[in-house]
Amino acid sequence: MSENTTQQGVAGHGAFFQDTNLNANEAEAATAWVRNHVDRRSVDLGERMDDIREHMWELEKEGEIIVHRISD
């Protein structure tokens, strides 16, 4: 592994992230908060990423494709 890889990490998970030492209940509460407040589609990843679903809905409206939906 190169020095840059160990410092920067993969997908922004680098050495500057440190363990919070949360107990199980605190970790669960923190995870729930993040899930409620962060929309994965709007996370700032630096360069703007297209949400492919927007393109799919447009193509579906135009009759170009059929989008199959599944329930949770």
All heavy atoms as a GROMACS GRO file, in nm:
protein
  577
    1MET      N    1   0.085  -0.119   0.000
    1MET     CA    2   0.000   0.000   0.000
    1MET      C    3   0.089   0.124   0.000
    1MET      O    4   0.184   0.132   0.075
    1MET     CB    5  -0.089  -0.004   0.125
    1MET     CG    6  -0.220   0.068   0.106
    1MET     SD    7  -0.322   0.061   0.257
    1MET     CE    8  -0.418  -0.083   0.222
    2SER      N    9   0.058   0.219  -0.083
    2SER     CA   10   0.140   0.339  -0.088
    2SER      C   11   0.112   0.430   0.031
    2SER      O   12   0.008   0.420   0.095
    2SER     CB   13   0.116   0.416  -0.218
    2SER     OG   14  -0.011   0.476  -0.214
    3GLU      N   15   0.204   0.520   0.057
    3GLU     CA   16   0.186   0.613   0.169
    3GLU      C   17   0.062   0.699   0.150
    3GLU      O   18  -0.013   0.724   0.243
    3GLU     CB   19   0.310   0.701   0.183
    3GLU     CG   20   0.303   0.794   0.302
    3GLU     CD   21   0.428   0.875   0.318
    3GLU    OE1   22   0.538   0.823   0.292
    3GLU    OE2   23   0.417   0.994   0.355
    4ASN      N   24   0.037   0.744   0.026
    4ASN     CA   25  -0.080   0.827  -0.004
    4ASN      C   26  -0.209   0.751   0.024
    4ASN      O   27  -0.304   0.805   0.077
    4ASN     CB   28  -0.076   0.874  -0.150
    4ASN     CG   29  -0.188   0.970  -0.180
    4ASN    OD1   30  -0.226   1.050  -0.095
    4ASN    ND2   31  -0.242   0.962  -0.300
    5THR      N   32  -0.211   0.621  -0.010
    5THR     CA   33  -0.330   0.541   0.012
    5THR      C   34  -0.360   0.526   0.161
    5THR      O   35  -0.474   0.534   0.202
    5THR     CB   36  -0.313   0.400  -0.050
    5THR    OG1   37  -0.284   0.418  -0.189
    5THR    CG2   38  -0.438   0.318  -0.035
    6THR      N   39  -0.258   0.508   0.242
    6THR     CA   40  -0.282   0.491   0.384
    6THR      C   41  -0.326   0.620   0.450
    6THR      O   42  -0.403   0.618   0.545
    6THR     CB   43  -0.156   0.438   0.456
    6THR    OG1   44  -0.048   0.526   0.433
    6THR    CG2   45  -0.123   0.298   0.409
    7GLN      N   46  -0.283   0.734   0.397
    7GLN     CA   47  -0.324   0.861   0.456
    7GLN      C   48  -0.460   0.905   0.406
    7GLN      O   49  -0.542   0.949   0.482
    7GLN     CB   50  -0.220   0.969   0.427
    7GLN     CG   51  -0.094   0.950   0.507
    7GLN     CD   52   0.004   1.064   0.486
    7GLN    OE1   53  -0.028   1.162   0.422
    7GLN    NE2   54   0.123   1.048   0.538
    8GLN      N   55  -0.483   0.893   0.276
    8GLN     CA   56  -0.609   0.939   0.218
    8GLN      C   57  -0.717   0.833   0.232
    8GLN      O   58  -0.831   0.863   0.253
    8GLN     CB   59  -0.590   0.975   0.072
    8GLN     CG   60  -0.720   1.017   0.006
    8GLN     CD   61  -0.712   1.156  -0.048
    8GLN    OE1   62  -0.604   1.208  -0.066
    8GLN    NE2   63  -0.823   1.216  -0.075
    9GLY      N   64  -0.682   0.708   0.216
    9GLY     CA   65  -0.780   0.602   0.224
    9GLY      C   66  -0.859   0.588   0.096
    9GLY      O   67  -0.834   0.654  -0.002
   10VAL      N   68  -0.955   0.499   0.100
   10VAL     CA   69  -1.040   0.474  -0.015
   10VAL      C   70  -1.171   0.547   0.005
   10VAL      O   71  -1.231   0.540   0.112
   10VAL     CB   72  -1.065   0.322  -0.031
   10VAL    CG1   73  -1.160   0.295  -0.145
   10VAL    CG2   74  -0.933   0.249  -0.051
   11ALA      N   75  -1.216   0.620  -0.095
   11ALA     CA   76  -1.343   0.692  -0.092
   11ALA      C   77  -1.352   0.786   0.028
   11ALA      O   78  -1.457   0.799   0.090
   11ALA     CB   79  -1.460   0.594  -0.093
   12GLY      N   80  -1.240   0.849   0.065
   12GLY     CA   81  -1.241   0.948   0.170
   12GLY      C   82  -1.229   0.893   0.311
   12GLY      O   83  -1.238   0.967   0.407
   13HIS      N   84  -1.210   0.763   0.325
   13HIS     CA   85  -1.196   0.705   0.459
   13HIS      C   86  -1.047   0.696   0.490
   13HIS      O   87  -0.983   0.596   0.462
   13HIS     CB   88  -1.262   0.567   0.465
   13HIS     CG   89  -1.407   0.572   0.432
   13HIS    ND1   90  -1.500   0.622   0.519
   13HIS    CD2   91  -1.474   0.535   0.321
   13HIS    CE1   92  -1.619   0.615   0.463
   13HIS    NE2   93  -1.606   0.564   0.342
   14GLY      N   94  -0.994   0.802   0.547
   14GLY     CA   95  -0.851   0.808   0.569
   14GLY      C   96  -0.812   0.802   0.714
   14GLY      O   97  -0.894   0.782   0.804
   15ALA      N   98  -0.684   0.820   0.736
   15ALA     CA   99  -0.627   0.811   0.870
   15ALA      C  100  -0.679   0.920   0.963
   15ALA      O  101  -0.674   0.907   1.084
   15ALA     CB  102  -0.474   0.820   0.861
   16PHE      N  103  -0.734   1.030   0.906
   16PHE     CA  104  -0.784   1.138   0.991
   16PHE      C  105  -0.915   1.100   1.059
   16PHE      O  106  -0.959   1.170   1.150
   16PHE     CB  107  -0.800   1.267   0.909
   16PHE     CG  108  -0.882   1.251   0.785
   16PHE    CD1  109  -1.018   1.268   0.789
   16PHE    CD2  110  -0.822   1.217   0.665
   16PHE    CE1  111  -1.094   1.253   0.674
   16PHE    CE2  112  -0.896   1.201   0.550
   16PHE     CZ  113  -1.032   1.219   0.554
   17PHE      N  114  -0.979   0.990   1.019
   17PHE     CA  115  -1.097   0.941   1.090
   17PHE      C  116  -1.049   0.866   1.213
   17PHE      O  117  -0.963   0.779   1.204
   17PHE     CB  118  -1.181   0.848   1.002
   17PHE     CG  119  -1.262   0.923   0.900
   17PHE    CD1  120  -1.213   0.948   0.774
   17PHE    CD2  121  -1.390   0.968   0.932
   17PHE    CE1  122  -1.287   1.017   0.680
   17PHE    CE2  123  -1.465   1.037   0.839
   17PHE     CZ  124  -1.413   1.062   0.712
   18GLN      N  125  -1.103   0.901   1.328
   18GLN     CA  126  -1.060   0.836   1.451
   18GLN      C  127  -1.178   0.770   1.520
   18GLN      O  128  -1.293   0.815   1.509
   18GLN     CB  129  -0.998   0.939   1.545
   18GLN     CG  130  -0.874   1.003   1.486
   18GLN     CD  131  -0.815   1.107   1.578
   18GLN    OE1  132  -0.862   1.128   1.690
   18GLN    NE2  133  -0.713   1.175   1.532
   19ASP      N  134  -1.150   0.664   1.596
   19ASP     CA  135  -1.252   0.592   1.669
   19ASP      C  136  -1.318   0.684   1.771
   19ASP      O  137  -1.250   0.760   1.840
   19ASP     CB  138  -1.189   0.473   1.741
   19ASP     CG  139  -1.292   0.375   1.793
   19ASP    OD1  140  -1.413   0.405   1.788
   19ASP    OD2  141  -1.251   0.267   1.838
   20THR      N  142  -1.449   0.681   1.778
   20THR     CA  143  -1.522   0.768   1.871
   20THR      C  144  -1.538   0.706   2.008
   20THR      O  145  -1.578   0.772   2.102
   20THR     CB  146  -1.663   0.798   1.817
   20THR    OG1  147  -1.733   0.675   1.801
   20THR    CG2  148  -1.655   0.874   1.686
   21ASN      N  149  -1.510   0.577   2.018
   21ASN     CA  150  -1.523   0.503   2.144
   21ASN      C  151  -1.666   0.508   2.199
   21ASN      O  152  -1.686   0.516   2.321
   21ASN     CB  153  -1.423   0.553   2.247
   21ASN     CG  154  -1.280   0.529   2.203
   21ASN    OD1  155  -1.248   0.423   2.151
   21ASN    ND2  156  -1.195   0.628   2.220
   22LEU      N  157  -1.766   0.508   2.110
   22LEU     CA  158  -1.905   0.506   2.154
   22LEU      C  159  -1.942   0.366   2.201
   22LEU      O  160  -1.894   0.266   2.146
   22LEU     CB  161  -1.998   0.545   2.039
   22LEU     CG  162  -1.981   0.684   1.980
   22LEU    CD1  163  -2.073   0.701   1.861
   22LEU    CD2  164  -2.010   0.790   2.084
   23ASN      N  165  -2.028   0.360   2.303
   23ASN     CA  166  -2.078   0.229   2.342
   23ASN      C  167  -2.185   0.188   2.240
   23ASN      O  168  -2.222   0.266   2.151
   23ASN     CB  169  -2.130   0.228   2.486
   23ASN     CG  170  -2.253   0.315   2.505
   23ASN    OD1  171  -2.342   0.322   2.421
   23ASN    ND2  172  -2.260   0.384   2.618
   24ALA      N  173  -2.237   0.069   2.251
   24ALA     CA  174  -2.332   0.016   2.152
   24ALA      C  175  -2.456   0.104   2.138
   24ALA      O  176  -2.502   0.131   2.026
   24ALA     CB  177  -2.371  -0.127   2.188
   25ASN      N  178  -2.511   0.151   2.250
   25ASN     CA  179  -2.632   0.235   2.244
   25ASN      C  180  -2.603   0.370   2.179
   25ASN      O  181  -2.683   0.420   2.099
   25ASN     CB  182  -2.690   0.256   2.384
   25ASN     CG  183  -2.751   0.130   2.439
   25ASN    OD1  184  -2.792   0.042   2.365
   25ASN    ND2  185  -2.757   0.121   2.572
   26GLU      N  186  -2.490   0.430   2.213
   26GLU     CA  187  -2.452   0.558   2.153
   26GLU      C  188  -2.427   0.543   2.003
   26GLU      O  189  -2.467   0.629   1.924
   26GLU     CB  190  -2.327   0.614   2.222
   26GLU     CG  191  -2.350   0.656   2.365
   26GLU     CD  192  -2.220   0.683   2.439
   26GLU    OE1  193  -2.116   0.621   2.407
   26GLU    OE2  194  -2.223   0.770   2.528
   27ALA      N  195  -2.362   0.435   1.966
   27ALA     CA  196  -2.334   0.411   1.824
   27ALA      C  197  -2.463   0.391   1.746
   27ALA      O  198  -2.478   0.443   1.636
   27ALA     CB  199  -2.244   0.288   1.809
   28GLU      N  200  -2.558   0.320   1.804
   28GLU     CA  201  -2.687   0.299   1.738
   28GLU      C  202  -2.762   0.431   1.723
   28GLU      O  203  -2.818   0.459   1.617
   28GLU     CB  204  -2.771   0.200   1.820
   28GLU     CG  205  -2.896   0.156   1.749
   28GLU     CD  206  -2.970   0.048   1.827
   28GLU    OE1  207  -2.903  -0.041   1.883
   28GLU    OE2  208  -3.095   0.054   1.830
   29ALA      N  209  -2.759   0.515   1.825
   29ALA     CA  210  -2.826   0.646   1.818
   29ALA      C  211  -2.759   0.735   1.714
   29ALA      O  212  -2.826   0.805   1.638
   29ALA     CB  213  -2.823   0.713   1.955
   30ALA      N  214  -2.627   0.732   1.709
   30ALA     CA  215  -2.554   0.813   1.610
   30ALA      C  216  -2.585   0.766   1.468
   30ALA      O  217  -2.607   0.847   1.378
   30ALA     CB  218  -2.404   0.806   1.637
   31THR      N  219  -2.590   0.636   1.448
   31THR     CA  220  -2.621   0.581   1.317
   31THR      C  221  -2.762   0.618   1.275
   31THR      O  222  -2.786   0.658   1.160
   31THR     CB  223  -2.605   0.428   1.317
   31THR    OG1  224  -2.469   0.397   1.350
   31THR    CG2  225  -2.639   0.367   1.182
   32ALA      N  226  -2.857   0.612   1.367
   32ALA     CA  227  -2.995   0.651   1.337
   32ALA      C  228  -3.003   0.798   1.299
   32ALA      O  229  -3.074   0.836   1.205
   32ALA     CB  230  -3.085   0.622   1.457
   33TRP      N  231  -2.928   0.883   1.369
   33TRP     CA  232  -2.928   1.026   1.337
   33TRP      C  233  -2.876   1.049   1.195
   33TRP      O  234  -2.936   1.123   1.118
   33TRP     CB  235  -2.841   1.102   1.437
   33TRP     CG  236  -2.846   1.250   1.414
   33TRP    CD1  237  -2.931   1.339   1.473
   33TRP    CD2  238  -2.764   1.327   1.324
   33TRP    NE1  239  -2.907   1.466   1.426
   33TRP    CE2  240  -2.805   1.462   1.334
   33TRP    CE3  241  -2.661   1.295   1.237
   33TRP    CZ2  242  -2.747   1.562   1.260
   33TRP    CZ3  243  -2.604   1.397   1.162
   33TRP    CH2  244  -2.647   1.529   1.174
   34VAL      N  245  -2.767   0.982   1.162
   34VAL     CA  246  -2.708   0.999   1.029
   34VAL      C  247  -2.808   0.953   0.923
   34VAL      O  248  -2.829   1.021   0.823
   34VAL     CB  249  -2.575   0.922   1.016
   34VAL    CG1  250  -2.528   0.917   0.872
   34VAL    CG2  251  -2.470   0.986   1.106
   35ARG      N  252  -2.871   0.839   0.945
   35ARG     CA  253  -2.967   0.789   0.846
   35ARG      C  254  -3.085   0.885   0.828
   35ARG      O  255  -3.139   0.896   0.719
   35ARG     CB  256  -3.018   0.652   0.888
   35ARG     CG  257  -2.914   0.544   0.867
   35ARG     CD  258  -2.966   0.408   0.903
   35ARG     NE  259  -2.865   0.307   0.876
   35ARG     CZ  260  -2.845   0.199   0.948
   35ARG    NH1  261  -2.924   0.174   1.051
   35ARG    NH2  262  -2.751   0.114   0.916
   36ASN      N  263  -3.125   0.953   0.934
   36ASN     CA  264  -3.236   1.048   0.925
   36ASN      C  265  -3.197   1.180   0.862
   36ASN      O  266  -3.281   1.251   0.809
   36ASN     CB  267  -3.295   1.074   1.063
   36ASN     CG  268  -3.377   0.959   1.114
   36ASN    OD1  269  -3.439   0.888   1.036
   36ASN    ND2  270  -3.377   0.940   1.244
   37HIS      N  271  -3.071   1.219   0.871
   37HIS     CA  272  -3.030   1.352   0.827
   37HIS      C  273  -2.948   1.356   0.699
   37HIS      O  274  -2.930   1.463   0.643
   37HIS     CB  275  -2.951   1.421   0.938
   37HIS     CG  276  -3.035   1.457   1.055
   37HIS    ND1  277  -3.061   1.370   1.158
   37HIS    CD2  278  -3.102   1.571   1.084
   37HIS    CE1  279  -3.140   1.429   1.246
   37HIS    NE2  280  -3.167   1.550   1.204
   38VAL      N  281  -2.899   1.244   0.654
   38VAL     CA  282  -2.814   1.243   0.536
   38VAL      C  283  -2.882   1.166   0.425
   38VAL      O  284  -2.914   1.048   0.440
   38VAL     CB  285  -2.676   1.180   0.567
   38VAL    CG1  286  -2.591   1.172   0.441
   38VAL    CG2  287  -2.605   1.260   0.674
   39ASP      N  288  -2.907   1.234   0.316
   39ASP     CA  289  -2.960   1.170   0.197
   39ASP      C  290  -2.839   1.131   0.112
   39ASP      O  291  -2.764   1.217   0.067
   39ASP     CB  292  -3.050   1.268   0.122
   39ASP     CG  293  -3.112   1.208  -0.002
   39ASP    OD1  294  -3.065   1.101  -0.050
   39ASP    OD2  295  -3.208   1.267  -0.054
   40ARG      N  296  -2.820   1.004   0.090
   40ARG     CA  297  -2.700   0.958   0.019
   40ARG      C  298  -2.686   1.022  -0.118
   40ARG      O  299  -2.577   1.037  -0.170
   40ARG     CB  300  -2.704   0.806   0.004
   40ARG     CG  301  -2.682   0.734   0.133
   40ARG     CD  302  -2.672   0.586   0.112
   40ARG     NE  303  -2.660   0.521   0.240
   40ARG     CZ  304  -2.736   0.422   0.282
   40ARG    NH1  305  -2.829   0.374   0.205
   40ARG    NH2  306  -2.718   0.369   0.400
   41ARG      N  307  -2.798   1.060  -0.178
   41ARG     CA  308  -2.792   1.121  -0.310
   41ARG      C  309  -2.742   1.264  -0.305
   41ARG      O  310  -2.702   1.320  -0.405
   41ARG     CB  311  -2.930   1.118  -0.376
   41ARG     CG  312  -2.974   0.977  -0.411
   41ARG     CD  313  -3.118   0.978  -0.450
   41ARG     NE  314  -3.197   1.005  -0.331
   41ARG     CZ  315  -3.326   1.028  -0.331
   41ARG    NH1  316  -3.393   1.029  -0.443
   41ARG    NH2  317  -3.391   1.050  -0.220
   42SER      N  318  -2.746   1.327  -0.186
   42SER     CA  319  -2.706   1.467  -0.178
   42SER      C  320  -2.574   1.488  -0.104
   42SER      O  321  -2.533   1.601  -0.083
   42SER     CB  322  -2.816   1.548  -0.109
   42SER     OG  323  -2.828   1.509   0.026
   43VAL      N  324  -2.509   1.381  -0.065
   43VAL     CA  325  -2.382   1.394   0.004
   43VAL      C  326  -2.282   1.459  -0.091
   43VAL      O  327  -2.271   1.421  -0.208
   43VAL     CB  328  -2.330   1.255   0.048
   43VAL    CG1  329  -2.188   1.265   0.103
   43VAL    CG2  330  -2.421   1.195   0.153
   44ASP      N  331  -2.213   1.558  -0.043
   44ASP     CA  332  -2.117   1.629  -0.126
   44ASP      C  333  -1.992   1.544  -0.142
   44ASP      O  334  -1.915   1.528  -0.047
   44ASP     CB  335  -2.082   1.764  -0.065
   44ASP     CG  336  -1.986   1.844  -0.152
   44ASP    OD1  337  -1.964   1.805  -0.268
   44ASP    OD2  338  -1.936   1.946  -0.103
   45LEU      N  339  -1.973   1.489  -0.258
   45LEU     CA  340  -1.856   1.406  -0.285
   45LEU      C  341  -1.752   1.483  -0.366
   45LEU      O  342  -1.670   1.425  -0.434
   45LEU     CB  343  -1.898   1.280  -0.361
   45LEU     CG  344  -1.997   1.190  -0.289
   45LEU    CD1  345  -2.041   1.076  -0.380
   45LEU    CD2  346  -1.936   1.134  -0.162
   46GLY      N  347  -1.757   1.615  -0.354
   46GLY     CA  348  -1.666   1.697  -0.432
   46GLY      C  349  -1.729   1.726  -0.567
   46GLY      O  350  -1.810   1.816  -0.581
   47GLU      N  351  -1.697   1.646  -0.664
   47GLU     CA  352  -1.752   1.663  -0.797
   47GLU      C  353  -1.896   1.613  -0.799
   47GLU      O  354  -1.927   1.507  -0.745
   47GLU     CB  355  -1.666   1.582  -0.895
   47GLU     CG  356  -1.695   1.610  -1.039
   47GLU     CD  357  -1.598   1.536  -1.130
   47GLU    OE1  358  -1.478   1.536  -1.099
   47GLU    OE2  359  -1.646   1.478  -1.227
   48ARG      N  360  -1.986   1.688  -0.860
   48ARG     CA  361  -2.128   1.653  -0.864
   48ARG      C  362  -2.147   1.522  -0.940
   48ARG      O  363  -2.096   1.504  -1.049
   48ARG     CB  364  -2.208   1.764  -0.932
   48ARG     CG  365  -2.352   1.731  -0.961
   48ARG     CD  366  -2.436   1.734  -0.834
   48ARG     NE  367  -2.575   1.713  -0.870
   48ARG     CZ  368  -2.653   1.622  -0.814
   48ARG    NH1  369  -2.607   1.547  -0.719
   48ARG    NH2  370  -2.777   1.609  -0.852
   49MET      N  371  -2.220   1.431  -0.879
   49MET     CA  372  -2.250   1.304  -0.943
   49MET      C  373  -2.396   1.305  -0.986
   49MET      O  374  -2.483   1.349  -0.913
   49MET     CB  375  -2.226   1.189  -0.846
   49MET     CG  376  -2.081   1.172  -0.807
   49MET     SD  377  -2.054   1.043  -0.685
   49MET     CE  378  -2.123   0.901  -0.766
   50ASP      N  379  -2.422   1.257  -1.106
   50ASP     CA  380  -2.559   1.247  -1.155
   50ASP      C  381  -2.631   1.134  -1.084
   50ASP      O  382  -2.573   1.030  -1.057
   50ASP     CB  383  -2.562   1.219  -1.305
   50ASP     CG  384  -2.542   1.343  -1.388
   50ASP    OD1  385  -2.568   1.454  -1.336
   50ASP    OD2  386  -2.504   1.330  -1.505
   51ASP      N  387  -2.757   1.159  -1.054
   51ASP     CA  388  -2.842   1.053  -1.000
   51ASP      C  389  -2.907   0.986  -1.120
   51ASP      O  390  -2.992   1.044  -1.187
   51ASP     CB  391  -2.947   1.112  -0.907
   51ASP     CG  392  -3.031   1.006  -0.838
   51ASP    OD1  393  -3.027   0.888  -0.882
   51ASP    OD2  394  -3.101   1.041  -0.742
   52ILE      N  395  -2.866   0.865  -1.149
   52ILE     CA  396  -2.912   0.795  -1.268
   52ILE      C  397  -3.064   0.781  -1.271
   52ILE      O  398  -3.125   0.775  -1.376
   52ILE     CB  399  -2.842   0.657  -1.281
   52ILE    CG1  400  -2.869   0.593  -1.417
   52ILE    CG2  401  -2.887   0.562  -1.171
   52ILE    CD1  402  -2.806   0.665  -1.531
   53ARG      N  403  -3.125   0.780  -1.152
   53ARG     CA  404  -3.271   0.765  -1.147
   53ARG      C  405  -3.342   0.881  -1.214
   53ARG      O  406  -3.445   0.862  -1.279
   53ARG     CB  407  -3.317   0.749  -1.002
   53ARG     CG  408  -3.269   0.616  -0.941
   53ARG     CD  409  -3.293   0.613  -0.795
   53ARG     NE  410  -3.205   0.713  -0.732
   53ARG     CZ  411  -3.192   0.727  -0.602
   53ARG    NH1  412  -3.261   0.652  -0.521
   53ARG    NH2  413  -3.110   0.817  -0.552
   54GLU      N  414  -3.288   1.001  -1.202
   54GLU     CA  415  -3.349   1.116  -1.269
   54GLU      C  416  -3.355   1.095  -1.418
   54GLU      O  417  -3.455   1.124  -1.484
   54GLU     CB  418  -3.272   1.244  -1.236
   54GLU     CG  419  -3.280   1.284  -1.090
   54GLU     CD  420  -3.189   1.402  -1.057
   54GLU    OE1  421  -3.139   1.467  -1.150
   54GLU    OE2  422  -3.169   1.426  -0.937
   55HIS      N  423  -3.247   1.040  -1.474
   55HIS     CA  424  -3.244   1.012  -1.618
   55HIS      C  425  -3.342   0.900  -1.654
   55HIS      O  426  -3.407   0.906  -1.758
   55HIS     CB  427  -3.102   0.974  -1.661
   55HIS     CG  428  -3.002   1.082  -1.637
   55HIS    ND1  429  -2.998   1.198  -1.712
   55HIS    CD2  430  -2.904   1.094  -1.544
   55HIS    CE1  431  -2.900   1.275  -1.668
   55HIS    NE2  432  -2.842   1.215  -1.566
   56MET      N  433  -3.350   0.801  -1.566
   56MET     CA  434  -3.442   0.690  -1.592
   56MET      C  435  -3.586   0.738  -1.595
   56MET      O  436  -3.664   0.698  -1.681
   56MET     CB  437  -3.424   0.581  -1.486
   56MET     CG  438  -3.294   0.505  -1.498
   56MET     SD  439  -3.264   0.388  -1.363
   56MET     CE  440  -3.417   0.303  -1.348
   57TRP      N  441  -3.625   0.822  -1.499
   57TRP     CA  442  -3.763   0.870  -1.494
   57TRP      C  443  -3.796   0.948  -1.621
   57TRP      O  444  -3.906   0.937  -1.676
   57TRP     CB  445  -3.791   0.957  -1.372
   57TRP     CG  446  -3.754   0.901  -1.238
   57TRP    CD1  447  -3.713   0.974  -1.129
   57TRP    CD2  448  -3.755   0.766  -1.192
   57TRP    NE1  449  -3.687   0.891  -1.023
   57TRP    CE2  450  -3.712   0.763  -1.058
   57TRP    CE3  451  -3.785   0.643  -1.253
   57TRP    CZ2  452  -3.701   0.646  -0.983
   57TRP    CZ3  453  -3.773   0.526  -1.179
   57TRP    CH2  454  -3.733   0.528  -1.046
   58GLU      N  455  -3.701   1.029  -1.668
   58GLU     CA  456  -3.723   1.108  -1.790
   58GLU      C  457  -3.740   1.016  -1.911
   58GLU      O  458  -3.830   1.035  -1.992
   58GLU     CB  459  -3.606   1.205  -1.811
   58GLU     CG  460  -3.631   1.308  -1.917
   58GLU     CD  461  -3.748   1.399  -1.886
   58GLU    OE1  462  -3.769   1.435  -1.768
   58GLU    OE2  463  -3.820   1.434  -1.981
   59LEU      N  464  -3.653   0.916  -1.922
   59LEU     CA  465  -3.665   0.821  -2.033
   59LEU      C  466  -3.795   0.743  -2.025
   59LEU      O  467  -3.856   0.713  -2.128
   59LEU     CB  468  -3.545   0.726  -2.034
   59LEU     CG  469  -3.412   0.788  -2.075
   59LEU    CD1  470  -3.298   0.691  -2.050
   59LEU    CD2  471  -3.417   0.832  -2.220
   60GLU      N  472  -3.839   0.712  -1.904
   60GLU     CA  473  -3.966   0.641  -1.887
   60GLU      C  474  -4.082   0.729  -1.934
   60GLU      O  475  -4.173   0.682  -2.003
   60GLU     CB  476  -3.984   0.600  -1.741
   60GLU     CG  477  -4.111   0.519  -1.717
   60GLU     CD  478  -4.130   0.483  -1.571
   60GLU    OE1  479  -4.107   0.569  -1.483
   60GLU    OE2  480  -4.168   0.367  -1.545
   61LYS      N  481  -4.080   0.857  -1.896
   61LYS     CA  482  -4.186   0.949  -1.939
   61LYS      C  483  -4.193   0.960  -2.090
   61LYS      O  484  -4.300   0.973  -2.148
   61LYS     CB  485  -4.162   1.090  -1.880
   61LYS     CG  486  -4.194   1.103  -1.736
   61LYS     CD  487  -4.166   1.245  -1.690
   61LYS     CE  488  -4.175   1.256  -1.539
   61LYS     NZ  489  -4.134   1.389  -1.491
   62GLU      N  490  -4.076   0.954  -2.155
   62GLU     CA  491  -4.070   0.965  -2.300
   62GLU      C  492  -4.102   0.834  -2.370
   62GLU      O  493  -4.104   0.829  -2.493
   62GLU     CB  494  -3.931   1.014  -2.342
   62GLU     CG  495  -3.899   1.154  -2.293
   62GLU     CD  496  -3.754   1.193  -2.313
   62GLU    OE1  497  -3.675   1.111  -2.366
   62GLU    OE2  498  -3.718   1.306  -2.276
   63GLY      N  499  -4.125   0.728  -2.292
   63GLY     CA  500  -4.159   0.599  -2.350
   63GLY      C  501  -4.040   0.523  -2.405
   63GLY      O  502  -4.056   0.426  -2.478
   64GLU      N  503  -3.920   0.565  -2.370
   64GLU     CA  504  -3.799   0.502  -2.421
   64GLU      C  505  -3.763   0.374  -2.346
   64GLU      O  506  -3.703   0.283  -2.402
   64GLU     CB  507  -3.681   0.599  -2.414
   64GLU     CG  508  -3.697   0.721  -2.503
   64GLU     CD  509  -3.691   0.686  -2.651
   64GLU    OE1  510  -3.610   0.599  -2.689
   64GLU    OE2  511  -3.767   0.746  -2.727
   65ILE      N  512  -3.794   0.370  -2.217
   65ILE     CA  513  -3.763   0.253  -2.135
   65ILE      C  514  -3.878   0.223  -2.041
   65ILE      O  515  -3.967   0.307  -2.021
   65ILE     CB  516  -3.633   0.271  -2.051
   65ILE    CG1  517  -3.651   0.383  -1.948
   65ILE    CG2  518  -3.513   0.295  -2.141
   65ILE    CD1  519  -3.534   0.394  -1.848
   66ILE      N  520  -3.876   0.104  -1.985
   66ILE     CA  521  -3.971   0.068  -1.879
   66ILE      C  522  -3.889   0.051  -1.751
   66ILE      O  523  -3.790  -0.022  -1.750
   66ILE     CB  524  -4.044  -0.065  -1.912
   66ILE    CG1  525  -4.128  -0.047  -2.038
   66ILE    CG2  526  -4.129  -0.111  -1.794
   66ILE    CD1  527  -4.188  -0.176  -2.089
   67VAL      N  528  -3.931   0.120  -1.646
   67VAL     CA  529  -3.861   0.110  -1.518
   67VAL      C  530  -3.939   0.013  -1.430
   67VAL      O  531  -4.058   0.033  -1.405
   67VAL     CB  532  -3.850   0.248  -1.449
   67VAL    CG1  533  -3.783   0.234  -1.313
   67VAL    CG2  534  -3.773   0.345  -1.537
   68HIS      N  535  -3.873  -0.092  -1.389
   68HIS     CA  536  -3.936  -0.190  -1.300
   68HIS      C  537  -3.911  -0.148  -1.157
   68HIS      O  538  -3.799  -0.118  -1.118
   68HIS     CB  539  -3.878  -0.330  -1.326
   68HIS     CG  540  -3.904  -0.379  -1.463
   68HIS    ND1  541  -4.021  -0.440  -1.499
   68HIS    CD2  542  -3.828  -0.374  -1.576
   68HIS    CE1  543  -4.016  -0.471  -1.627
   68HIS    NE2  544  -3.900  -0.431  -1.676
   69ARG      N  545  -4.015  -0.144  -1.078
   69ARG     CA  546  -4.003  -0.102  -0.937
   69ARG      C  547  -4.030  -0.221  -0.847
   69ARG      O  548  -4.117  -0.302  -0.875
   69ARG     CB  549  -4.101   0.010  -0.907
   69ARG     CG  550  -4.066   0.140  -0.981
   69ARG     CD  551  -4.177   0.243  -0.967
   69ARG     NE  552  -4.142   0.369  -1.028
   69ARG     CZ  553  -4.151   0.394  -1.159
   69ARG    NH1  554  -4.192   0.301  -1.241
   69ARG    NH2  555  -4.117   0.512  -1.205
   70ILE      N  556  -3.955  -0.227  -0.739
   70ILE     CA  557  -3.977  -0.330  -0.638
   70ILE      C  558  -4.006  -0.261  -0.505
   70ILE      O  559  -3.961  -0.150  -0.482
   70ILE     CB  560  -3.857  -0.425  -0.624
   70ILE    CG1  561  -3.730  -0.347  -0.587
   70ILE    CG2  562  -3.835  -0.504  -0.752
   70ILE    CD1  563  -3.613  -0.434  -0.553
   71SER      N  564  -4.080  -0.329  -0.420
   71SER     CA  565  -4.111  -0.268  -0.290
   71SER      C  566  -3.998  -0.301  -0.192
   71SER      O  567  -3.915  -0.388  -0.216
   71SER     CB  568  -4.244  -0.322  -0.238
   71SER     OG  569  -4.235  -0.462  -0.219
   72ASP      N  570  -3.998  -0.227  -0.080
   72ASP     CA  571  -3.897  -0.252   0.022
   72ASP      C  572  -3.915  -0.391   0.078
   72ASP      O  573  -3.832  -0.462   0.112
   72ASP     CB  574  -3.908  -0.151   0.136
   72ASP     CG  575  -3.860  -0.014   0.094
   72ASP    OD1  576  -3.785  -0.004  -0.004
   72ASP    OD2  577  -3.899   0.083   0.160
   0.00000   0.00000   0.00000
